[in-house]
Amino acid sequence: MAGGVSLDRVRFGPAGRPLSLKSKKLEDIPPYLKQLGLNAMEYEAVRRVNISEEKAVNFGNLAREYGILLSLHAPYALNLAASKEETYKGSLERLFRAAEAADWMGAYRVVFHPGYYRDLEPNVALRNVIERLGILVEKLVSKGIRTVLSPETTGKVKQVGSLEEVVEISRSIGVKYCIPTIDFAHIYARSRGERPLNVNDYLDILEYIEKELGREAVNPVHIHFSEIEFGEGGEVRHHPIGSGYGPDFTPLAKVLVETGYSAVIISESPLLEEDALKMKKSLQEIAPK
């Protein structure tokens, strides 16, 4: 792996509307992010997809004008592993609507939580997710929707979404249509603080994804980051960068500088854009002048 990341190969932005932006207008977000020095944003449709095609297209055009790379987070109310037909079919419809809206705005990834084990064995739940995503991909292709689906590593031990599972989902569907989102806070919480702890842990995770899925899956790698509180069941709540909860962003910044991996880093901290800027500054301080 060639070393030396250029700072334009790592983008930073918030998960949702910047907290410091007083305006409630969607069209004011891209120029404000550029003014702050940020160049990515994850549009949050986590409750429901509630944007018209016209608004989505206009927002996407503005984002491109101001150099903001968009992703979209699908509703939390998804369970593609569910045994009940009503549940998984409703989940597929919500994920389809999210992908459709993302395509309208030109978002490059649709991030989603795959589902829950519930009363299923993990391998059965995983198989259900893969089979149902295959159905969805066929529908998306038939409609000409190009946005890549992005199963996220999840923070609770009862959720489908270990690192290995999101890689297997993407391998089974194919990286043309499906590439993981790596939420390092969730990996940390799910492992109850065992990883990632250092440069080697971060590097192992990124190299594992590249080895299993190819360079396309880490070019760029879509990352969520914050610090996180965890309990016996995994994730409890997100915390700001520097809170002391972990994981530490600095080793990841070192890996990105030393390896040349490209990345889009979305701040899911309670401080959103403030911590996106803090992470950007940390990378800049490590990068060779």
N, C-alpha and C positions, 0 to 999 in steps of 0.2 A: 504494500500500500504506500503510495507516494505521500510524503509529508507536506505540511505547510498549507493550512487553510487560508484562503482569502476571505476577508470579512463579508464580502458580498455573497458568499456561498452559504452563510448561515443567516437565516431570517428570524426575527423576533416579533411577537405580537401578543395581544390579549385574547382570552377566551370571552368574546362578547364586547359590548359597547364599553369604551374607556370610562372609568368611573369619574375621571376629572373633567369630562366633556359635559358642559352644562346644557348644551342643546340636545333635544330628544330626536332630532331629525336624522334619519338614516344617512342622508347625503352629506352630512357634516362630518361623518366618521373618517372617511379616507383622507381628506386634507388634514384633519387633526392628527391622525396617526403619523402622517408624513412630517408634520411640524414637530412632533415629539421625537422623531428619528426611528420610528418603527416601520416595518414593511411587511407585516403579516397580520391576519386576524382570523379567528374562528367564529363564524356566525353561529349563534346559539339558538337552535330550534329544539331545545331539550324538553320543553313542555309539549309543544305541537308545532307543526309547520304552518306558519301563518303569514305568508308573504305572497303577493300576487306575482304573476309572471312579469308584468310591466315594472313593478318596483324592484324585483330581483335583477332584471336585465339592466336597469338604470344603475343600481348599486354596483353590479359587477363592472360596468363600463367605467364608473368613477374610480373603483378600486384599481383597475388597470391603469387609468390615467395617472394616478398618484403612486403607482408602483407597489400596491398592496396585494400580496398573494392571499387569496381566500381559501378557507376550508369551511366545512359546515358540520356541526354536531347534530346528529339525528336525535329524536325524542328518546328519553330514558325508558319510556314504557314500551320496551321491546323484549320479547322472549322467543327467540327463534328455536329454542330447544324444547318448547312446551309440548306436552302430550296432547293437550286439548286443541282440536283443529281451529276452533274459534280464536284462541289465543295466538297461535303462530300465524294464522292467516291475517289477523288484524295487525300483527307486528310487521309482516311482509308489506302490507299496504302502507303503513306509516313510514317504513324505510324507503319504499318506492317514492313516496311523496317528498321525502327528504332529498333523495337523489335527483328527483326532477327539479326541485328548487335550486339545488346546487348546480345543476347543469344550466339552468337559466342564468345564474349569476357568474358562471365560469369558475366555480370553486373546484379546486383540483382533487380534493378528497372529501368523502362523506364518512365521518367518524361515527361509530356506533358501538354499543355494548351488546354482545351477542345473545346473552340470556342467562338462565339459571339452571343449576342441576336439579333442584327441587327433589323429587322422588326418583330421579333417574341416576344410573351409573354415569360417571363422567364421560366414558367413551361413547355411551348411547346419546347423551346430550350433545356431544361434539358432532357425532354423525348426523343428528337431526339438523343442527345449525348448517352444516355443509350442504346437506341435501336441499334445504330450503333456500339457501343463498344461491344455489345452482338454478333453481326455478326463477328467482328474482333476476339473476343476471340475464337469463334468456329473455325476460320481459324488457329489461333495460336495453338490451341490444336491439330488440325488435322495434323499440321506440326511438332509437338513435341517441340514447342518453349515454354520455361518455365518461362521466365523473367516476373515479375509482372508489370502490367501497373500501373502508378502512376499519377492520375490527380492532378495538382498543384493548390493550392489556388492562384488566380490571382489578380493583383493589380488595375485593371481598372473596374469601375462600369458597363461598357458595355460588359464585358467579363463574360461568364459562369465560375464560379470558386469561389464562396463564400465558406466559411468553410462548411456551411450546404449542399451546392450543391456537393462538392467533397466527402463528407461523404455519401450522398444519391447515388451518382454514384457508389461508392465502395460497398455499401450495396446491391444495385440492381444487380451488376455484380457478387459480392461475393469476399471476401477477399483472397480467394485462387488465384484469378487472378488480383485483383485490390485493391490497398491500397493508400490512399492520400499522397501527398507530402505537407508539411505544410511550406509555405513561410511566415514567420512572418512579414517581411517587406511588403509583399503584403497585408496581413490582416490589417496591420497598415495603409497603404495608402488607401485601399478600404474603411476603416472606417473613413478616414480623421483624423487620429491621435487619435481616441477614444480608441482603444485597439490594442495590449496589452500594458499596462502601468506599471503593477506591478506583483508581484508573483501570486496573485490571478487570474489575467487575464490569465497568461500562464498556470497555473494549471487547470483552468476551461476549456481551449481549449483542453489540453491533456486528461483530464478526460472525456470530451464530446466524443472525438474520441474513447477512450477505451470503454465507456458505450455503444455507438452506434454500434461499429464494433468488439469489443472484444480485448483481450490482444494482439493478433497477429498484430493488426494495429499499435501498439506502441512498438513493440518489434523486431526491433527498429522502432522509428518514424523517417522518413526521413525529414530533415529540411533544408530549405534554409534560410540564414540570411545575412543581411546587414542593414545599415541604409538607409532611403529613403526619397526623397522629393515628396510631393504630392500636387495636386491641386483639383479643384472641381470635376474632373472626375476620381480622384484616382492617381495612380502612374505617376510620371514624370521622375525621374531618381534615380539610386542607388548612395549611398555615403559611404565613409569608416566608419568603426567603430570609434566612438569618434568624429564624425563630428558635433554632436548636433542635427541632424535631428530626430533621433529615428527610430525604437524602441530601447530600452536599452537591451543589452544582459545580463547584470548582474542578473536581476530577473529570467531569463530563466535558467541561470547557477545554481542559488540557488534551483530552482525547481528540476533540474536534480540531484543535490547532495542530496537533502532531500527526494526525492521519490524513487530513484533507477530506473527511466525510462532509457532505453537504447536509444541511438540516433546516427544518422549519420548527422553531421552538415556540410553543404556545404556553403562555403563563396562565396557570389555573389557580394561582395564589389568590387569596382574598384581596390583594392589592393590585391585581391584574397588570395594567400598563406600567405601574411603578416598578414592579418586580421584573417585568419584561425588560425594562431599561437597565435594571440592576444586573440582570444576567448578561445583557449585551455589554455592559461596562466590564464585567468580569472577564468575558472573552477577549475584549480589546486589550485589557491589561496583560493578558497572557500571550497574545499574539506577538510575534516578532515585529519590531518597528521597521 
